[in-house]
């Protein structure tokens, strides 16, 4: 096997040469800056093979688990197949298994496919046409569910919303690409307090992370905050209340604006005093996630202990 392959293209690499130098010599347009492993501009991902440990210095545990590495300081000694960090790979086909309402404007979409590896909390790119693609986080667990589950908000004038509402039916074929994202449990200390904060369909990845943490035997306290504008906007409440009742270390805290509870303010008030010792997962719209990241960091949380999945609406 070729020592270095970029996507499906063999790249010659000399002994002692870095991956970045080999890519540039081969005419690959690879971004770079410092060439010393500090700026992370040249970040790539190994889709096959294991990058040398020294080429992953400064990366998060989640990034390392996904095969990310720094080509500028990587001198491989075993075969690597690599791709740009945002390359979701080829589109795959899936079959719609179920579309069911969770609230007045949120549906659960479950699709089936074969031989697809992912981690709970990552996201997919759902493809409904060449010019209609949207990202949705996964609420399912790869070892517990025979399907991929997404929670999709149906916006009144949204093109994907209209497609899901008016076109998709059980048994239909569709395509997706991925997975992407580092918002998953890997790298969390099992005895560390784990805090999950989200609003709306930001619950989807948090539900996946929560289930994964419990499956992996997380021993520290786990608190899940879920916010919505109105009480009717909450969902999976029965499942989450059952988990909290069955597991002594799990607490479920719903918060709705119509009852005077803002999920960000509620979570920050409770979590700020213990922020320095906790791992955080934040999911929801940009404003919520950015506010929480800033305020938790100012309260003593390490940036490496904060993972986030910010939802940006399509134009």
N, C-alpha and C positions, 0 to 999 in steps of 0.2 A: 504493500500500500504506500502511496505517496506520503511523505512526512507532513506536508502541508497542502490542504485543499481549501480554496476559497469558494464557498457555495459548492458548485459542481466542477470547479476548474482547478486542476493541479497547478501548484505554484512551486517553483524551484526555490529551495532555501539551503544556503551553504552552512556548514558546521560553524557554530558560534555567531551566526547571523540572527538578528531579531526578526520576528514576524512582521513588524512594521516595515523594516528595510526591504524584506522580501516582497511584500505587497506593493510598495512604491516602485521597486525595480521592475515588477511585473505589469506596471501600468494601472494598478488599482487605485481609485481615488479615495484613499483612506485619510480621514481627518487626523491631525495631530498638532501638538504645540510644544510642550516642554521636553518631550522625548526622554523623560527620566522617571515616569510613573507617578507624577504628582498631580497633574491637572485632570487626568482621566478623559481627555479629549479623544484619544484613540481607542476607547473602549470597544471591544468586540466580544462575541460569544462563541464558545466551543459547542457545536451541536453534536459532535462525536469526539471522543478522546478526552483526556484530562490535562488541562494546562498546568505547567509547573507552579507550585505553591508561591514562589517568589513573584510570579507575574500577577498575583491577585492581592498584593499588599494594598491596604487601605480600602478595600472593598468590603461591603457588608456581608454578613453570613448568607443573606438571601441571594445576593448577587453571585457569590461563590457557588452556591448550590445550583444556580442556573447555568454555570459554566462561563460567566463573564471573566474577562482577564484583560491585561494591558499589553497590547502587542509591542509597544516600544521597549519593554523590558522582558519580553518572552522569547526564550531560546528553547524551542521544543526538542525533546529527546525521544518522543513517541508520537505516532500519527495524530494529527488534529484536523478536523473539518470545522471550519469557522464561518461565521456570518456576521454582518453588521448587527449592532445591538437592537435595532428596531425592526429587523427582518422577521416577520411572523411566519415565514415559510409558505409553501404552496397551499392553496385553498383545498379544503377537504369537504366531502359530502356527508350530510347527516339526514336523518329522517325525523320529522316532527312527531313526537310521541304524545304530547299533551299541551294544551293551552287552557289555563283556568284562571279566573279572576281571584286576586288576593285582596284588592280594595276596589273602589269605584273606578280608579284610573291606573291600577297596576295589575299586570297579568304575570303569571308564572308560565314560562316557556321551557319545556323539557324536550331535548333532542337526543337522538341516539346515533352513535358512530362507533367504529371499531378501531382498536389499537391507538387510542389517543391518550397521551400522558400529560398530566397537568397537576398543579397543586391547588388546593382549596384557597380561594381568595384571588386567584389570577383572573384575567379577563380575556374575552374572545373578541374578534371582529366578525360580526354577523354580516353576511353579504346577501343583499337582495337584488343586486344588479351592479353593473360596472360603476355607476355613479351613486349607488346607495349602499353605504357601509356605515355601521355604527358599532361602538365598543360596549360590551355588557359584561359585568363581573359574574363570576361563577359562585353559586351558593351550594353546589353539590360537592360531594366528597368522592375522590376517585376509587377508594377502597370500599365504600359503602353503597354507592349509587350506580345503577347500570345506565344512567343518563347524565347529560349535562344540563344544569338548571340555571336559568337566568330570570331576573325580575325586571320587567320592562314597563316603564311609565308611559302611558298613552297620552301624548300631548295632542291637543285639539287639532293643530295644523301640522303635526309632524309627519314627514313622508314615511319614515320607518314605522311610526305608530299606525298610520293608515294601512300599511302593508301587513302588519301583524294583525290588526283588527279585522281587515276586510278580505285578505287573501290567504293567510296561512290557515291550514286545517291539518288535523292529525293524519299522518300517512304521507304528507307532502315532503318532497326533497328540498333541501336548501344547502347553502355552502357557508363555511366559516373559515377563519384563519386564526392562528395563535398556537399556544397561549402566550400571553405577555404579562408583565407586571411582577413586582417583588413583594406584594402585600400578602404574604403567607407566613405560617407559624415558624418555619425553619429558623433556628438560631436563638429562640427564646429560651431562657433558663426555666426549667420546670418548676422551680421554687419562687420564681419572680412574680410579683403582682402583674396581672395582665388586664389592661383596660381597653375596651373596644367602644368607639364612639362613632355614631353615624346618624344620618337623617334620611328619610324617604327610602328609596331603593338602595341607599348606601348600606342597608341592612344585609343585602345579598352576600358580599364578600365577608362581612363580619360573621354571618351565620356559618359560612364555610370554615373560617378560621377558628371559631369557637368549637365546632365539631371536631376539627383536626387536633386542637389543643387537648380536648378531653380524650380523644382516641390515643394520643401519644402520652397520656398520663400526667398532664399538667397538675402540679400539686399546689401552686400558689393560688391566691384569690383571683377570681375572674369576674369582672364587672362589665356588663354590656348595657350601654346607654343607646336608646333608639328614640329619635325625635320625629315629630310630624306636626303639621299645622293644626290638624284636628284629630280627635281621638279615632275617628273612622279611618284616618290615614295610617294607623298602626296595623301591622299584620304579623303573622306567625306568633301572635301572642300566646296562644295555647301551647305551642311547641316550646317556646322559651320559658313560660311559667312552669311547664312540666320538667324541663331541664334544671331549672333553679331549685325546684322542689326535690328532685332526685339527687342532685349533687350539692354537697355541703359548701363547696368552694365557689359556686356560681351564683351571681346576683344579676337579675334583670331589672333595669330601671327605664321604664317608658317615660317620655316627656312630650307634652303637646301644648302648643301655644294657646289653644282655646281654653285650657285649664290653667293658664298662667305660668307654664314651665317651659323655659328655653333650654334645649338640650345642651348647647355649648356652655351656657352660664352654670347650669346645674352640674355638669361634669367637671368644669374647671374648679368650682368651689370645693367639690369633694376630693378631686384628684391632685390639686396643686400641692398640698402638704406632703404628699408621698411621691411626687413626680420623679424625683431623682432616683428612685428605686424601681420604677415600673417600666413595663414595655407597653407601647401604645400602638393601636391600629385606628386610623381615622379615615372615614369614608363618607362622601357626600359632595355637595357643590363646592366650587373653588373657595367661596367666601368662608364657609364653615371650616373647611380643612385648613386654610391658611391662618385663620384666627386661632384655631386650636394649636397648630404647630408653633406659632409665635408665642402664645401665652404659656404653653406647657414648657417650652424651652426657657422662657424667662423665669419659670417656676423651678427650674433645675433639671428638667428632663434632658437626657443626652439625645442629640439629633440622630445618632445611630439606633436609639431605642424607639424612634418614632417612624412608623411606616404608614404610608398614606396612599389613597386612591381617590383623586379628585375628579369629579364628574363635570365635564365641560359640555354644555348643550351644543348641538349642531347649529350652524348658521341657518 
